[in-house]
Amino acid sequence: MSYLFLAGLLALLLMVLEWTQPGLATPLRPICDLRVLNHFIKEAQDAEVAMKSCREGCSLSESVTVPQTSVDFDVWEKTNGLEQAQEVQSGLWLLQQALSLLRTSVTNTALHSHIDNSIRNLLSINAVLRSLNIQEYTPPTSAAGLEGTWRASSATDLLQVHVNFLRGKVRLLLLDAQACQQDVS
């Protein structure tokens, strides 16, 4: 009787440890609800508005490389999903690098929370992409040579690119994500 009790206790203990073990990666469920992205877009717009109303200590110390935001829909639709994902992920990486530089350039502390929030949101978007089984992006050692980029020289331009990129290419990628498509029989 005590052997069965100990075996049951050990099995229960193993189950509890498996549920609570830190660092065990569980597969993410696909995040297909565009309200998540809409929230990030709204917060990016809030940062843009705050930057436009800033009068002092809100400049970018040097120009930064940012992704192109314009979309030629005919070209986009003919591009395969992997290439679309890589374009979006490289754009997210560029924006993260640019916003990090902006964070160190801006001395207006009221803007720091907006910039920090924007950076966190970009990291969250990357997690959303991982949940959709989109291959993880390996950033280059520098932005030099990346296609589809331009240089932004003001903080306002950078934040406008941020908003437009989320509203454009990121939204298109999420709308077409294979993991979010309904099975049609």
C-alpha positions in Angstrom: 0.0 0.0 0.0 2.8 2.5 0.8 4.5 1.6 -2.5 1.4 2.6 -4.4 1.0 5.8 -2.4 4.7 6.8 -3.0 4.4 6.0 -6.7 1.2 8.1 -7.0 2.9 10.9 -5.0 5.9 10.8 -7.3 3.7 10.9 -10.4 1.8 13.9 -9.0 5.1 15.6 -8.1 6.5 15.0 -11.7 3.3 16.5 -13.2 3.5 19.6 -11.0 7.1 20.1 -11.8 6.5 19.8 -15.5 3.8 22.5 -15.3 5.9 24.8 -13.2 9.3 24.2 -14.6 10.8 27.6 -15.7 12.3 27.9 -19.1 10.2 25.2 -20.7 9.1 26.6 -24.0 5.5 25.9 -24.8 4.3 26.5 -28.3 2.6 29.8 -28.7 -1.0 29.8 -30.0 -1.4 31.9 -33.1 -2.3 35.4 -32.4 -4.6 36.3 -35.3 -6.7 39.0 -33.7 -5.9 42.3 -35.4 -7.0 44.2 -32.3 -3.6 43.5 -30.9 -2.0 45.2 -33.8 -4.5 48.0 -33.7 -3.5 48.6 -30.1 0.2 48.9 -31.1 -0.7 51.2 -33.9 -2.7 53.5 -31.5 0.3 53.6 -29.1 2.6 54.4 -32.0 0.3 57.2 -33.0 0.3 58.5 -29.5 4.1 58.6 -29.5 4.0 60.5 -32.8 1.6 63.1 -31.5 3.7 63.5 -28.3 6.8 64.0 -30.5 5.0 66.6 -32.7 4.0 68.6 -29.6 7.5 68.4 -28.1 9.4 71.7 -28.1 12.7 71.0 -26.4 15.0 67.9 -26.0 13.2 65.9 -28.7 15.6 65.7 -31.6 17.4 62.7 -33.2 21.2 63.0 -32.8 21.8 61.5 -36.2 19.9 60.2 -39.2 18.7 56.6 -39.0 18.0 53.8 -41.5 14.3 53.0 -41.6 12.2 50.7 -43.8 10.2 51.9 -46.8 6.6 52.0 -45.9 5.0 52.2 -49.3 3.4 49.0 -50.7 3.0 48.1 -54.3 0.1 45.6 -53.8 0.7 43.9 -57.1 4.3 43.2 -56.1 3.4 42.3 -52.5 0.9 39.7 -53.6 3.4 38.1 -56.0 6.0 37.9 -53.3 6.2 34.7 -51.4 5.3 34.6 -47.7 8.9 34.0 -46.6 10.1 37.0 -48.4 7.2 39.1 -47.0 8.1 37.9 -43.5 11.7 38.7 -43.9 10.9 42.2 -45.2 8.6 42.9 -42.2 11.1 41.4 -39.7 14.0 43.5 -41.1 11.8 46.6 -40.9 10.9 45.8 -37.3 14.6 45.4 -36.5 15.4 48.7 -38.2 12.7 50.4 -36.3 13.9 48.9 -33.0 17.5 50.1 -33.7 16.3 53.6 -34.7 14.0 53.9 -31.7 16.8 52.8 -29.4 19.0 55.6 -30.8 16.1 58.0 -30.4 15.8 57.0 -26.8 19.4 58.0 -26.1 19.1 61.2 -28.1 15.9 62.6 -26.5 16.4 64.5 -23.3 12.6 65.2 -22.8 11.7 62.6 -20.1 8.0 62.7 -21.0 8.9 61.1 -24.3 10.9 58.3 -22.8 7.9 56.3 -21.8 6.4 56.6 -25.3 9.7 55.5 -26.9 10.1 52.6 -24.4 6.6 51.5 -25.0 7.2 51.6 -28.8 10.3 49.4 -28.4 8.4 46.9 -26.2 5.6 46.8 -28.8 8.0 45.9 -31.6 9.3 43.1 -29.4 5.7 41.9 -28.9 5.0 42.0 -32.6 8.0 39.7 -33.1 6.5 37.4 -30.5 3.2 37.5 -32.5 5.1 36.6 -35.6 6.7 33.6 -33.8 3.3 32.5 -32.7 2.3 32.3 -36.4 5.2 30.0 -37.1 7.1 32.6 -39.1 10.7 31.8 -39.1 12.8 33.9 -36.7 14.8 36.7 -38.2 18.5 36.9 -37.8 19.5 40.6 -38.0 22.5 41.7 -40.0 25.5 43.1 -38.3 24.6 46.5 -39.7 21.8 48.2 -41.7 24.1 48.9 -44.6 23.1 47.1 -47.7 19.6 46.3 -46.6 17.1 46.8 -49.5 14.0 48.8 -49.2 15.3 51.4 -46.7 15.8 55.1 -46.5 17.3 57.6 -44.0 15.1 59.5 -41.6 16.7 62.6 -40.1 14.1 63.7 -37.6 12.3 62.1 -34.7 9.0 63.0 -36.2 9.8 61.3 -39.5 11.0 58.2 -37.6 7.8 57.9 -35.6 5.7 58.5 -38.7 7.5 55.6 -40.4 6.8 53.5 -37.4 3.1 54.1 -37.6 2.9 53.6 -41.4 5.0 50.4 -41.3 2.6 48.9 -38.7 -0.5 50.0 -40.6 0.9 48.8 -43.9 3.3 45.9 -44.2 2.9 44.4 -40.7 -0.9 44.4 -41.1 -0.7 42.8 -44.6 1.6 40.1 -43.3 -0.7 39.3 -40.4 -3.8 39.3 -42.6 -2.2 36.7 -44.9 -0.6 34.6 -42.2 -1.1 30.9 -43.0 -1.7 30.1 -39.4 -4.7 32.4 -39.3 -6.4 31.2 -42.5 -9.6 29.2 -42.0 -9.7 25.8 -43.5 -12.2 25.9 -46.4 -13.6 22.5 -47.3 
